[in-house]
Amino acid sequence: MHASKSALVDAPVVEEFPLTLECKVAAIQKDELGFRVVGEIVGVLAEENVLNEKGKVCPEKLNAFLFDQFQSGYYAVGEKVGQAWQSGAPLMKK
């Protein structure tokens, strides 16, 4: 793999990745629940083959996966299972 310097943040960009989110630290939080670093996305680099017809990143085309450290497993990401701010709305009225 090859890395180059990001034009927007002080971090490398892996050239072979189909999607890169360039982020800057917005907040560092520590409390009784743990330690969190909150980032602000300041740039998006995406190959055309992972975009939909409107130019937005398409999770199904991205073919991403995630690591679950609790079960030591990798899981595929991509199937849409609901619409944000709509699917749970009926539950909020209870």
C-alpha positions in Angstrom: 0.0 0.0 0.0 1.0 3.6 -0.6 0.4 6.6 1.6 0.5 10.3 0.7 0.0 13.4 2.9 -3.5 14.6 3.2 -4.1 18.2 1.9 -6.5 18.9 4.7 -5.3 17.2 7.9 -2.0 16.1 9.4 -2.4 12.4 8.5 -1.6 10.1 5.7 -4.1 8.9 3.0 -3.8 5.3 1.8 -4.0 5.6 -1.9 -5.5 2.2 -2.5 -8.5 2.7 -0.1 -11.7 3.3 -2.1 -13.0 5.7 0.6 -11.1 8.0 3.0 -12.7 10.4 5.5 -10.3 13.2 6.4 -11.1 14.2 10.0 -9.8 16.7 12.6 -10.3 16.3 16.3 -13.4 18.3 17.4 -13.4 17.2 21.1 -11.7 14.8 23.5 -14.1 13.5 26.1 -13.4 11.5 29.3 -16.0 10.6 31.9 -17.2 7.6 33.9 -18.3 5.9 30.7 -14.9 6.0 29.0 -12.7 8.0 26.7 -13.9 9.3 23.3 -12.3 11.2 20.5 -14.9 13.1 18.5 -13.9 13.9 14.9 -15.2 16.4 12.4 -15.1 15.2 8.8 -13.4 17.9 6.7 -12.8 16.0 3.5 -14.0 12.9 1.7 -12.0 11.1 -1.0 -14.0 8.4 -2.9 -13.5 6.4 -6.0 -16.3 6.6 -8.5 -17.0 2.9 -8.3 -18.3 3.3 -4.7 -20.7 6.2 -5.5 -24.3 6.0 -6.4 -26.0 7.8 -9.3 -26.3 11.0 -7.1 -22.6 11.0 -6.2 -23.1 9.7 -2.7 -21.1 6.9 -1.1 -23.1 3.7 -1.5 -22.5 1.2 1.4 -23.4 -1.8 -0.8 -20.7 -0.8 -3.3 -18.1 -0.1 -0.6 -17.9 -3.7 0.4 -16.8 -2.6 3.9 -16.3 -4.8 7.0 -15.9 -4.1 10.7 -14.0 -5.8 13.5 -15.8 -6.9 16.7 -13.1 -7.1 19.5 -15.6 -8.8 21.9 -16.3 -11.8 19.7 -13.0 -11.6 17.7 -14.9 -11.5 14.4 -15.2 -9.6 11.2 -18.6 -8.6 9.9 -19.8 -7.4 6.5 -21.4 -4.0 6.3 -23.8 -2.9 3.6 -27.4 -4.1 4.0 -29.8 -1.2 4.6 -32.1 -2.2 7.5 -34.0 1.1 8.1 -34.3 4.8 7.4 -32.6 7.1 9.8 -34.9 9.5 11.8 -38.0 7.6 10.5 -37.8 3.9 11.4 -37.7 4.5 15.1 -40.2 7.4 15.1 -43.2 5.2 16.2 -41.2 4.0 19.2 -40.6 7.6 20.4 -44.3 8.1 20.8 -44.7 5.4 23.3 
